[in-house]
Amino acid sequence: MSVDSTNKLALNFDENGLIAAIAQDFETKEVLMLAWMNEEAFQKTIETGEAHYWSRSRQELWRKGATSGHIQHVKEIQIDCDQDAILLLIDQKGAGACHTGRKSCFYRVASSGEKLTFLDEKSQNT
C-alpha cells in the first residue's frame, strides 16, 4: 500500500528529524504561522492538546504561548498525502500567533520588484 492511501501514521521527518507544521485558525481558516516539529513536539501536541514545536535556532522544544500566554489549542491535526507536512487547526488564544504580536506571521505581501506591502496599518511604520 502506498503512503498516499495508507491509514497508518508514518510521518516523514527530514534529514534533521523535522517536519513542517502549519497552524491555521480552526474557524476562519486563516494561516497563522509555519513552524517545525520533531517527533517529541508532535507527541507532546497529541498528549496535551496544545501546540508544541522545535526551535531550530535554540535547538529546543517549546510550547506555543509558554512565555507569551498566546496558547494554541489544537482542534484537529491533518497530515498531507506524503506525510511530510502537518496542518494544525487551532483555537488561538491571546493577541496572536506571531512573535511580533500580530494575529498571523503572514502580514506582508510580495508585489512587483523587491518591495513588500503590509496587510496591517500597525506595521507600516516598521
DSSP file (Angstrom, degrees, kcal/mol; ACC not computed):
  #  RESIDUE AA STRUCTURE BP1 BP2  ACC     N-H-->O    O-->H-N    N-H-->O    O-->H-N    TCO  KAPPA ALPHA  PHI   PSI    X-CA   Y-CA   Z-CA
    1    1 A M              0   0    0      0, 0.0     5,-0.1     0, 0.0     2,-0.0   0.000 360.0 360.0 360.0 133.5    0.0    0.0    0.0
    2    2 A S    >>  -     0   0    0      1,-0.1     3,-1.2     3,-0.0     4,-0.8  -0.323 360.0-113.5 -76.0 160.3    1.4    3.4   -0.9
    3    3 A V  T 34 S+     0   0    0      1,-0.3     3,-0.3     2,-0.2    -1,-0.1   0.787 114.8  64.7 -62.3 -26.5    1.9    6.2    1.6
    4    4 A D  T 34 S+     0   0    0      1,-0.2    -1,-0.3    78,-0.1    79,-0.1   0.763 112.8  29.8 -68.4 -25.5   -0.8    8.1   -0.3
    5    5 A S  T <4 S+     0   0    0     -3,-1.2    -1,-0.2     2,-0.0    -2,-0.2   0.345  93.1 109.4-119.5   6.7   -3.5    5.6    0.6
    6    6 A T     <  -     0   0    0     -4,-0.8    -3,-0.0    -3,-0.3    -4,-0.0  -0.524  52.2-156.0 -81.7 150.8   -2.5    4.2    3.9
    7    7 A N        +     0   0    0     -2,-0.2     2,-0.5     2,-0.1    -1,-0.1   0.235  64.9 107.3-104.2  11.8   -4.3    5.0    7.1
    8    8 A K  S    S-     0   0    0      2,-0.1     2,-0.5    -5,-0.0    -2,-0.1  -0.770  77.2-119.8 -90.9 130.6   -1.2    4.3    9.2
    9    9 A L        +     0   0    0     -2,-0.5    -2,-0.1     1,-0.1    -1,-0.0  -0.575  46.5 155.9 -69.8 121.0    0.6    7.2   10.7
   10   10 A A        -     0   0    0     -2,-0.5    -1,-0.1    -7,-0.1    -2,-0.1  -0.513  27.2-157.6-146.3  68.4    4.1    7.3    9.2
   11   11 A L        -     0   0    0      1,-0.1     2,-1.0    73,-0.0    73,-0.2  -0.201  10.8-139.2 -56.3 138.6    5.4   10.8    9.5
   12   12 A N        -     0   0    0     71,-4.3    -1,-0.1    73,-0.0     2,-0.1  -0.749  23.7-170.4-103.9  83.7    8.2   11.6    7.0
   13   13 A F        -     0   0    0     -2,-1.0     6,-0.2     1,-0.1    25,-0.1  -0.417  22.4-115.5 -72.5 150.1   10.6   13.7    9.0
   14   14 A D    >   -     0   0    0      4,-3.4     3,-2.3    -2,-0.1    -1,-0.1  -0.047  42.6 -79.6 -76.6-174.5   13.5   15.3    7.1
   15   15 A E  T 3  S+     0   0    0      1,-0.3    -1,-0.1     2,-0.1    -2,-0.1   0.674 133.3  53.1 -63.6 -17.4   17.2   14.6    7.5
   16   16 A N  T 3  S-     0   0    0      2,-0.2    -1,-0.3    22,-0.0     3,-0.1   0.323 121.7-106.5 -96.9   6.0   17.3   16.8   10.6
   17   17 A G  S <  S+     0   0    0     -3,-2.3    22,-0.4     1,-0.3     2,-0.3   0.749  80.7 124.9  77.5  23.8   14.4   15.0   12.2
   18   18 A L        -     0   0    0     20,-0.1    -4,-3.4    21,-0.1     2,-0.3  -0.796  41.9-165.7-119.4 158.0   11.9   17.8   11.5
   19   19 A I  E     -A   37   0A   0     18,-2.0    18,-2.4    -2,-0.3    66,-0.2  -0.996  31.6-107.8-139.8 140.1    8.6   18.2    9.7
   20   20 A A  E     -Ab  36  85A   0     64,-0.8    66,-2.6    -2,-0.3     2,-0.5  -0.451  32.4-165.1 -68.4 137.0    6.8   21.5    8.7
   21   21 A A  E     -Ab  35  86A   0     14,-2.9    14,-2.6    64,-0.2     2,-0.5  -0.976   2.8-161.2-129.3 117.5    3.8   22.3   10.8
   22   22 A I  E     -Ab  34  87A   0     64,-3.1    66,-3.5    -2,-0.5     2,-0.5  -0.842   8.0-149.6 -99.0 130.2    1.3   24.9    9.6
   23   23 A A  E     +Ab  33  88A   0     10,-2.7     9,-3.0    -2,-0.5    10,-1.4  -0.894  19.9 179.6-101.2 125.6   -1.0   26.5   12.2
   24   24 A Q  E     -Ab  31  89A   0     64,-3.0    66,-2.9    -2,-0.5     7,-0.2  -0.975  35.9-104.6-127.7 138.1   -4.4   27.5   10.8
   25   25 A D  E  >  - b   0  90A   0      5,-2.8     4,-1.7    -2,-0.4    66,-0.2  -0.436  26.8-141.0 -62.2 127.2   -7.3   29.2   12.6
   26   26 A F  T  4 S+     0   0    0     64,-3.2    -1,-0.1    -2,-0.2    65,-0.1   0.853  95.3  31.1 -59.5 -39.7   -9.9   26.5   13.1
   27   27 A E  T  4 S+     0   0    0     63,-0.3    -1,-0.2     1,-0.1    64,-0.1   0.927 129.5  31.1 -88.5 -49.9  -12.9   28.8   12.4
   28   28 A T  T  4 S-     0   0    0      2,-0.1    -2,-0.2     1,-0.0     3,-0.1   0.695  90.3-136.5 -86.0 -18.8  -11.6   31.4    9.9
   29   29 A K     <  +     0   0    0     -4,-1.7     2,-0.2     1,-0.3    -3,-0.1   0.559  48.5 154.6  70.7  10.9   -9.1   29.1    8.1
   30   30 A E        -     0   0    0     -6,-0.1    -5,-2.8     1,-0.1     2,-0.5  -0.506  49.3-120.3 -68.1 133.8   -6.6   31.9    8.2
   31   31 A V  E     +A   24   0A   0     -7,-0.2    75,-0.4    -2,-0.2    -7,-0.2  -0.660  35.0 178.1 -76.0 124.9   -3.0   30.6    8.0
   32   32 A L  E     -     0   0A   0     -9,-3.0    73,-3.6    -2,-0.5     2,-0.3   0.829  50.8 -22.7-100.9 -39.1   -1.3   31.9   11.2
   33   33 A M  E     -A   23   0A   0    -10,-1.4   -10,-2.7    71,-0.2     2,-0.4  -0.992  43.0-131.6-165.6 164.7    2.2   30.5   11.2
   34   34 A L  E     +A   22   0A   0     -2,-0.3     2,-0.2   -12,-0.2   -12,-0.2  -0.998  36.8 154.5-124.1 131.6    4.7   27.9   10.0
   35   35 A A  E     -A   21   0A   0    -14,-2.6   -14,-2.9    -2,-0.4     2,-0.4  -0.776  36.5-104.3-141.3-173.8    7.0   26.2   12.5
   36   36 A W  E     -A   20   0A   0     18,-0.5    18,-3.5    -2,-0.2     2,-0.4  -0.923  23.4-164.2-123.3 145.5    8.8   22.9   12.8
   37   37 A M  E     -A   19   0A   0    -18,-2.4   -18,-2.0    -2,-0.4     2,-0.2  -0.962   4.1-161.7-124.7 144.5    8.1   19.8   14.8
   38   38 A N     >  -     0   0    0     -2,-0.4     4,-2.2   -20,-0.2     5,-0.2  -0.558  48.8 -88.1-104.4-176.3   10.3   16.9   15.7
   39   39 A E  H  > S+     0   0    0    -22,-0.4     4,-2.5     1,-0.2     5,-0.2   0.897 128.8  51.7 -62.4 -39.5    8.8   13.6   16.9
   40   40 A E  H  > S+     0   0    0      2,-0.2     4,-2.7     1,-0.2    -1,-0.2   0.917 109.1  49.8 -63.1 -43.4    8.8   14.8   20.6
   41   41 A A  H  > S+     0   0    0      1,-0.2     4,-2.1     2,-0.2    11,-0.3   0.902 111.3  49.7 -62.1 -41.0    6.9   18.0   19.7
   42   42 A F  H  X S+     0   0    0     -4,-2.2     4,-2.2     2,-0.2    -2,-0.2   0.936 112.5  46.7 -62.4 -46.5    4.4   16.0   17.7
   43   43 A Q  H  X S+     0   0    0     -4,-2.5     4,-2.8     1,-0.2    -2,-0.2   0.901 111.8  50.4 -63.7 -42.1    3.8   13.6   20.6
   44   44 A K  H  X S+     0   0    0     -4,-2.7     4,-2.7     2,-0.2     6,-0.4   0.886 109.4  52.3 -62.9 -38.6    3.5   16.4   23.2
   45   45 A T  H  X S+     0   0    0     -4,-2.1     4,-2.2    -5,-0.2    -2,-0.2   0.926 112.2  45.0 -63.0 -45.0    1.0   18.1   20.9
   46   46 A I  H  < S+     0   0    0     -4,-2.2    -2,-0.2     1,-0.2    -1,-0.2   0.930 116.7  46.1 -62.5 -46.3   -1.1   14.9   20.8
   47   47 A E  H  < S+     0   0    0     -4,-2.8    -2,-0.2     1,-0.2    -1,-0.2   0.881 124.6  28.6 -66.9 -40.7   -0.8   14.3   24.5
   48   48 A T  H  < S-     0   0    0     -4,-2.7    -1,-0.2     2,-0.3    -2,-0.2   0.704  92.1-129.4 -98.3 -22.2   -1.6   17.9   25.7
   49   49 A G  S  < S+     0   0    0     -4,-2.2    25,-2.8    -5,-0.3     2,-0.4   0.572  77.2 106.3  78.1   8.3   -3.8   19.3   23.0
   50   50 A E  B    S-C   73   0A   0     -6,-0.4    -1,-0.3    23,-0.2    -2,-0.3  -0.947  80.7 -99.9-120.3 144.2   -1.6   22.3   22.9
   51   51 A A        -     0   0    0     21,-2.2    13,-2.0    -2,-0.4     2,-0.4  -0.409  38.9-176.8 -68.7 129.3    0.8   23.1   20.0
   52   52 A H  E     -E   63   0B   0    -11,-0.3     2,-0.3    11,-0.2    11,-0.2  -0.956   5.5-177.6-121.8 143.7    4.5   22.2   20.7
   53   53 A Y  E     -E   62   0B   0      9,-3.2     9,-2.7    -2,-0.4     2,-0.5  -0.835  28.0-114.2-134.9 170.4    7.3   23.0   18.2
   54   54 A W  E     -E   61   0B   0    -18,-3.5     2,-0.7    -2,-0.3   -18,-0.5  -0.954  25.6-140.4-109.1 124.7   11.0   22.5   17.8
   55   55 A S  E  >> -E   60   0B   0      5,-3.1     4,-1.5    -2,-0.5     5,-0.9  -0.758  11.2-167.5 -85.0 114.9   13.1   25.7   17.7
   56   56 A R  T  45S+     0   0    0     -2,-0.7    -1,-0.2     2,-0.2     0, 0.0   0.847  88.2  47.9 -69.8 -33.7   15.8   25.4   15.1
   57   57 A S  T  45S+     0   0    0      1,-0.2    -1,-0.2    -3,-0.1    -2,-0.1   0.887 123.3  30.7 -75.6 -38.7   17.6   28.5   16.4
   58   58 A R  T  45S-     0   0    0      2,-0.2    -2,-0.2     0, 0.0    -1,-0.2   0.579  98.4-134.5 -94.4 -11.2   17.6   27.5   20.1
   59   59 A Q  T  <5 +     0   0    0     -4,-1.5     2,-0.3     1,-0.2    -3,-0.2   0.937  65.6 109.8  55.1  50.6   17.6   23.7   19.5
   60   60 A E  E   <S-E   55   0B   0     -5,-0.9    -5,-3.1     2,-0.0    -1,-0.2  -0.995  73.0-102.9-152.3 156.7   14.9   23.1   22.0
   61   61 A L  E     -E   54   0B   0     -2,-0.3     2,-0.3    -7,-0.2    -7,-0.2  -0.540  40.9-174.9 -73.4 141.2   11.3   22.0   22.3
   62   62 A W  E     -E   53   0B   0     -9,-2.7    -9,-3.2    -2,-0.2     2,-0.6  -1.000  23.8-137.0-143.0 144.0    8.8   24.9   23.1
   63   63 A R  E >   -E   52   0B   0     -2,-0.3     3,-2.4   -11,-0.2     4,-0.3  -0.865  36.6-112.9 -95.9 123.5    5.2   25.1   23.8
   64   64 A K  T 3  S+     0   0    0    -13,-2.0     8,-0.6    -2,-0.6   -13,-0.1  -0.366 103.0  16.9 -58.5 123.4    3.5   27.9   21.9
   65   65 A G  T 3> S+     0   0    0      6,-0.2     4,-1.9    -2,-0.1    -1,-0.3   0.422  82.4 127.6  95.0  -0.1    2.4   30.5   24.5
   66   66 A A  T <4 S+     0   0    0     -3,-2.4    -2,-0.1     1,-0.2     5,-0.1   0.869  91.8  16.1 -58.7 -37.7    4.6   29.3   27.3
   67   67 A T  T  4 S+     0   0    0     -4,-0.3    -1,-0.2     3,-0.1    -3,-0.1   0.752 134.9  41.6-104.5 -31.7    6.0   32.8   27.8
   68   68 A S  T  4 S-     0   0    0      2,-0.1    -2,-0.2    26,-0.0     3,-0.1   0.734  94.6-129.3 -88.7 -23.9    3.6   35.0   25.9
   69   69 A G     <  +     0   0    0     -4,-1.9     2,-1.6     1,-0.1    -3,-0.1   0.441  69.7 128.0  84.9   0.4    0.3   33.3   27.0
   70   70 A H        -     0   0    0     24,-0.1    24,-0.2    26,-0.0    -4,-0.1  -0.527  42.9-177.1 -90.5  70.2   -0.7   33.1   23.4
   71   71 A I        -     0   0    0     -2,-1.6    22,-3.1    -6,-0.3     2,-0.6  -0.338  23.5-140.6 -75.1 146.5   -1.5   29.4   23.5
   72   72 A Q  E     - D   0  92A   0     -8,-0.6   -21,-2.2   -21,-0.2     2,-0.6  -0.924  11.7-159.0-109.6 108.4   -2.7   27.3   20.6
   73   73 A H  E     -CD  50  91A   0     18,-2.2    18,-2.8    -2,-0.6     2,-0.5  -0.777  20.3-132.6 -85.4 122.2   -5.3   24.8   21.5
   74   74 A V  E     + D   0  90A   0    -25,-2.8    16,-0.2    -2,-0.6     3,-0.1  -0.644  30.2 173.7 -83.6 122.3   -5.3   22.1   18.8
   75   75 A K  E    S-     0   0A   0     14,-3.1     2,-0.3    -2,-0.5    15,-0.2   0.767  70.5  -3.8 -93.2 -33.5   -8.8   21.2   17.5
   76   76 A E  E     - D   0  89A   0     13,-1.5    13,-2.8     2,-0.0     2,-0.5  -0.982  56.5-145.6-160.0 147.4   -7.6   18.8   14.7
   77   77 A I  E     - D   0  88A   0     -2,-0.3     2,-0.4    11,-0.2    11,-0.2  -0.984  17.9-170.8-119.5 124.6   -4.4   17.6   13.2
   78   78 A Q  E     - D   0  87A   0      9,-3.0     9,-3.1    -2,-0.5     2,-0.4  -0.912   7.8-153.7-114.6 143.6   -4.3   16.8    9.5
   79   79 A I  E     - D   0  86A   0     -2,-0.4     7,-0.2     7,-0.2    -2,-0.0  -0.940  19.4-122.8-116.6 135.6   -1.4   15.1    7.7
   80   80 A D    >   -     0   0    0      5,-2.1     3,-1.4    -2,-0.4     5,-0.1  -0.148  35.3 -92.1 -74.5 174.9   -0.7   15.7    4.0
   81   81 A C  T 3  S+     0   0    0      1,-0.3    -1,-0.1     2,-0.1    -2,-0.0   0.813 126.6  41.1 -58.8 -37.1   -0.5   12.9    1.3
   82   82 A D  T 3  S-     0   0    0    -78,-0.1    -1,-0.3   -70,-0.0   -78,-0.1   0.477 105.8-126.1 -88.9  -3.4    3.3   12.3    1.6
   83   83 A Q  S <  S+     0   0    0     -3,-1.4   -71,-4.3     2,-0.1    -2,-0.1   0.831  81.8 112.7  57.4  35.4    3.1   12.6    5.4
   84   84 A D        +     0   0    0    -73,-0.2   -64,-0.8     1,-0.1     2,-0.3   0.185  69.3  46.9-119.0  15.9    5.8   15.2    5.3
   85   85 A A  E     -b   20   0A   0    -66,-0.2    -5,-2.1    -5,-0.1     2,-0.4  -0.979  66.3-150.2-153.9 146.4    3.8   18.2    6.4
   86   86 A I  E     -bD  21  79A   0    -66,-2.6   -64,-3.1    -2,-0.3     2,-0.5  -0.940   1.1-157.4-120.7 138.0    1.3   18.8    9.3
   87   87 A L  E     -bD  22  78A   0     -9,-3.1    -9,-3.0    -2,-0.4     2,-0.6  -0.971   9.2-162.4-115.2 117.6   -1.7   21.1    9.4
   88   88 A L  E     -bD  23  77A   0    -66,-3.5   -64,-3.0    -2,-0.5     2,-0.7  -0.889   6.1-155.3 -99.8 118.1   -2.8   22.1   12.9
   89   89 A L  E     -bD  24  76A   0    -13,-2.8   -14,-3.1    -2,-0.6   -13,-1.5  -0.853  33.0-179.0 -90.6 117.0   -6.3   23.5   13.1
   90   90 A I  E     -bD  25  74A   0    -66,-2.9   -64,-3.2    -2,-0.7     2,-0.7  -0.777  42.8-134.7-126.0 159.2   -6.1   25.6   16.2
   91   91 A D  E     - D   0  73A   0    -18,-2.8   -18,-2.2    -2,-0.3     2,-0.5  -0.949  37.0-147.5-106.0 104.3   -8.0   27.9   18.5
   92   92 A Q  E     - D   0  72A   0     -2,-0.7     2,-0.3   -20,-0.2   -20,-0.2  -0.629  11.8-162.0 -81.3 123.1   -5.5   30.7   19.0
   93   93 A K        +     0   0    0    -22,-3.1     3,-0.3    -2,-0.5     2,-0.1  -0.757  52.5  17.8-101.0 151.3   -5.6   32.4   22.5
   94   94 A G  S    S-     0   0    0     -2,-0.3     3,-0.1     1,-0.2   -24,-0.1  -0.387 115.8 -35.0  86.8-167.2   -4.1   35.8   23.2
   95   95 A A  S    S-     0   0    0      1,-0.2     2,-0.3    -2,-0.1    -1,-0.2   0.827 107.2 -62.6 -64.9 -35.2   -3.2   38.5   20.8
   96   96 A G        -     0   0    0     -3,-0.3     7,-0.3     1,-0.1    -1,-0.2  -0.981  42.9 -85.0 168.4-179.6   -2.0   36.2   18.0
   97   97 A A  S    S+     0   0    0      6,-2.2     6,-0.2    -2,-0.3     2,-0.2   0.747  90.3  89.9 -85.0 -26.9    0.3   33.6   16.7
   98   98 A C  S >  S-     0   0    0      4,-1.7     3,-1.9     1,-0.1   -65,-0.1  -0.474  74.4-134.4 -81.1 142.5    3.2   35.8   15.6
   99   99 A H  T 3  S+     0   0    0      1,-0.3    -1,-0.1    -2,-0.2     6,-0.0   0.643 105.5  67.4 -66.2 -12.8    6.1   36.7   17.9
  100  100 A T  T 3  S-     0   0    0      2,-0.1    -1,-0.3     1,-0.0     3,-0.1   0.546 121.5-105.5 -81.4  -7.2    5.6   40.3   16.6
  101  101 A G  S <  S+     0   0    0     -3,-1.9    -2,-0.1     1,-0.4     2,-0.1   0.389  80.3 129.8  96.4  -2.3    2.3   40.5   18.4
  102  102 A R        -     0   0    0      1,-0.1    -4,-1.7     2,-0.1    -1,-0.4  -0.431  69.5-118.5 -82.0 160.6    0.3   40.2   15.1
  103  103 A K  S    S+     0   0    0     -7,-0.3    -6,-2.2    -6,-0.2     2,-0.3   0.899  98.1  23.3 -62.9 -41.9   -2.5   37.7   14.6
  104  104 A S        -     0   0    0     -7,-0.2   -71,-0.2    -8,-0.2   -72,-0.2  -0.924  65.3-137.9-127.6 149.7   -0.6   36.0   11.8
  105  105 A C  S    S+     0   0    0    -73,-3.6     2,-1.3    -2,-0.3     3,-0.2   0.650  95.7  79.0 -74.5 -15.8    3.0   35.7   10.8
  106  106 A F        +     0   0    0    -75,-0.4    -1,-0.2   -74,-0.3   -75,-0.1  -0.622  52.0 128.1 -95.7  76.1    1.9   36.2    7.2
  107  107 A Y        +     0   0    0     -2,-1.3    12,-2.9    -3,-0.1    13,-0.4   0.319  51.4  76.7-113.5   4.6    1.4   40.0    7.3
  108  108 A R  E     -F  118   0C   0     10,-0.2     2,-0.4    -3,-0.2    10,-0.2  -0.909  60.7-154.4-118.8 148.0    3.4   41.0    4.2
  109  109 A V  E     -F  117   0C   0      8,-3.2     8,-2.7    -2,-0.4     2,-0.4  -0.977  15.8-132.0-121.7 129.8    2.5   40.8    0.5
  110  110 A A  E     +F  116   0C   0     -2,-0.4     2,-0.2     6,-0.2     6,-0.2  -0.659  34.1 170.4 -79.5 130.4    5.1   40.5   -2.3
  111  111 A S        -     0   0    0      4,-1.5     4,-0.0    -2,-0.4    -1,-0.0  -0.504  45.8 -40.6-122.5-165.0    4.4   42.9   -5.1
  112  112 A S  S >  S+     0   0    0     -2,-0.2     3,-0.8     2,-0.1    -1,-0.2  -0.253 111.6   2.0 -62.2 147.9    6.4   43.9   -8.2
  113  113 A G  T 3  S-     0   0    0      1,-0.2    -2,-0.1    -3,-0.1     0, 0.0  -0.448 117.7 -49.6  74.7-149.6   10.1   44.4   -7.6
  114  114 A E  T 3  S+     0   0    0     -2,-0.1     2,-0.3    -4,-0.1    -1,-0.2   0.223 100.2 113.2-108.1  12.4   11.6   43.8   -4.2
  115  115 A K    <   -     0   0    0     -3,-0.8    -4,-1.5    -4,-0.0     2,-0.4  -0.675  50.7-153.2 -91.4 139.3    9.1   45.8   -2.2
  116  116 A L  E     -F  110   0C   0     -2,-0.3     2,-0.3    -6,-0.2    -6,-0.2  -0.869   4.7-149.7-106.4 142.9    6.7   44.3    0.3
  117  117 A T  E     -F  109   0C   0     -8,-2.7    -8,-3.2    -2,-0.4     2,-0.3  -0.822  17.3-126.7-107.0 155.3    3.4   45.8    1.3
  118  118 A F  E     -F  108   0C   0     -2,-0.3   -10,-0.2   -10,-0.2     6,-0.0  -0.782   3.6-148.9-106.0 143.8    1.9   45.3    4.7
  119  119 A L  S    S+     0   0    0    -12,-2.9     2,-0.4    -2,-0.3   -11,-0.1   0.671  82.6  52.0 -82.5 -18.0   -1.6   44.0    5.5
  120  120 A D  S >  S-     0   0    0    -13,-0.4     3,-0.7     1,-0.1     4,-0.3  -0.929  74.4-134.6-124.3 147.5   -2.0   45.9    8.6
  121  121 A E  G >  S+     0   0    0     -2,-0.4     3,-1.4     1,-0.2     4,-0.4   0.824 100.7  68.4 -64.8 -32.3   -1.6   49.6    9.4
  122  122 A K  G >  S+     0   0    0      1,-0.3     3,-0.7     2,-0.1    -1,-0.2   0.850 100.3  47.7 -56.5 -37.3    0.4   48.9   12.6
  123  123 A S  G X  S+     0   0    0     -3,-0.7     3,-1.6     1,-0.2    -1,-0.3   0.520  85.3  89.2 -87.0  -4.3    3.4   47.5   10.6
  124  124 A Q  G <  S+     0   0    0     -3,-1.4    -1,-0.2    -4,-0.3    -2,-0.1   0.765  88.8  51.0 -63.3 -24.5    3.6   50.4    8.1
  125  125 A N  G <         0   0    0     -3,-0.7    -1,-0.3    -4,-0.4    -2,-0.1   0.418 360.0 360.0 -94.3   2.1    5.9   52.2   10.4
  126  126 A T    <         0   0    0     -3,-1.6    -1,-0.2    -4,-0.0    -2,-0.2   0.439 360.0 360.0 -99.3 360.0    8.3   49.3   10.9
